[in-house]
Amino acid sequence: MSKILVAVDGSDAAIHAARKALELSADVTLATVVTPLFVPVEVAFDASAFQEEALKAAELLLANAAKELGKPALSRVCLQGSVAECIADYADAHHFDLIAVGSKGRGAVSRVLLGSNTDRLVHIAKKPVLVVR
């Protein structure tokens, strides 16, 4: 494997996936996704400050993950949108050979064996997906 994209969300499973990716390749990129804050049109509320804070938190999450892996200079990307779709599209557009993810993330909703984002990613990604427990 030459290029691996690792989806991280702050969970232990994501760190395990990143460690496995680093065993397989030196060309690893950490990615996280910030989902947009939905505010109905009829509500007079500017969510931009909250979105900016979410992006800052995501950048910190990526930096902490790289530091925990002992690779503070590891390549990182922060995406915005739907988690599985963003990861799948980014991996395809940037010619990654593999996507590595943890089996369960930090989401409140999880399935019996896989987290819901991992499950969705496995089904929609054009690239192979390595699910690490």
C-alpha positions in Angstrom: 0.0 0.0 0.0 1.4 3.4 -0.8 -1.2 6.0 0.2 -3.6 5.5 3.2 -6.3 7.8 4.4 -7.2 7.3 8.0 -10.5 8.7 9.4 -10.1 9.9 12.9 -12.8 11.1 15.3 -11.0 11.0 18.7 -11.9 7.4 19.5 -9.5 4.7 20.6 -10.6 2.6 17.6 -9.5 5.4 15.2 -6.1 5.6 16.8 -5.8 1.8 16.4 -6.7 2.2 12.7 -4.0 4.9 12.4 -1.4 2.7 14.0 -2.2 -0.2 11.7 -2.0 2.2 8.7 1.4 3.3 9.8 2.5 -0.3 10.0 1.4 -0.7 6.3 2.7 2.5 4.8 4.8 5.6 5.4 2.4 7.7 3.4 -0.5 8.2 5.8 -2.9 11.1 6.0 -5.3 11.7 8.9 -8.7 13.0 8.1 -11.6 14.2 10.2 -15.0 15.6 9.2 -16.9 18.5 10.7 -20.6 18.1 10.0 -22.4 21.3 9.2 -24.7 22.8 11.8 -28.3 22.8 10.4 -30.3 25.8 11.3 -33.8 26.1 9.7 -34.2 29.1 7.5 -37.0 30.5 9.6 -34.7 30.7 12.6 -32.8 34.0 12.8 -29.5 32.6 14.0 -26.0 32.9 12.6 -24.2 29.6 13.1 -20.9 30.7 11.6 -19.2 31.2 15.0 -20.2 27.7 16.0 -18.9 26.3 12.7 -15.6 28.1 13.1 -15.2 26.6 16.7 -16.0 23.2 15.3 -13.3 23.5 12.7 -10.8 24.6 15.3 -11.7 21.7 17.5 -11.3 19.3 14.5 -7.8 20.7 13.8 -6.9 20.2 17.4 -8.2 16.6 17.3 -6.0 15.9 14.2 -3.0 17.5 15.9 -3.5 15.5 19.1 -4.0 12.2 17.1 -0.7 12.8 15.2 1.0 13.6 18.5 -0.4 10.4 20.1 0.9 8.4 17.2 4.4 9.9 17.7 4.2 11.6 14.3 3.4 15.3 14.9 4.3 16.1 11.3 1.8 13.6 9.9 -0.2 14.9 7.0 -3.8 15.9 8.0 -7.0 17.2 6.4 -10.2 18.6 7.9 -13.2 18.1 5.7 -16.8 19.5 6.0 -20.0 17.6 5.2 -21.4 14.2 5.7 -18.8 11.9 7.3 -18.8 8.8 5.1 -19.4 10.7 1.9 -16.5 13.2 2.6 -14.0 10.5 3.5 -15.0 8.4 0.4 -14.9 11.3 -2.0 -11.6 12.7 -0.6 -10.0 9.2 -0.9 -11.1 8.9 -4.5 -10.3 12.4 -5.6 -6.8 12.3 -4.1 -5.9 8.8 -5.3 -5.5 7.0 -2.0 -5.1 3.3 -2.2 -6.8 2.4 1.1 -9.1 4.0 3.7 -8.5 2.9 7.3 -11.2 3.4 10.0 -12.0 2.2 13.5 -14.8 -0.3 13.9 -16.7 2.0 16.3 -16.4 5.8 16.6 -17.6 8.3 19.1 -21.1 8.7 17.6 -24.1 8.4 19.8 -25.7 5.9 17.4 -23.8 2.7 16.7 -24.7 -0.5 15.2 -24.1 -4.0 16.6 -20.7 -4.6 14.9 -19.8 -1.3 13.2 -20.3 2.4 13.9 -22.9 3.9 11.6 -20.3 6.1 9.7 -18.0 3.1 9.3 -20.8 1.0 8.0 -21.9 3.6 5.5 -18.3 4.2 4.4 -17.8 0.5 3.7 -20.8 0.5 1.5 -20.2 3.6 -0.6 -16.4 3.9 -0.9 -14.8 3.2 -4.2 -11.5 2.4 -2.5 -10.9 -0.6 -0.2 -11.7 0.1 3.4 -9.8 -1.5 6.3 -11.9 -1.7 9.4 -9.7 -2.0 12.5 -11.0 -3.2 15.9 
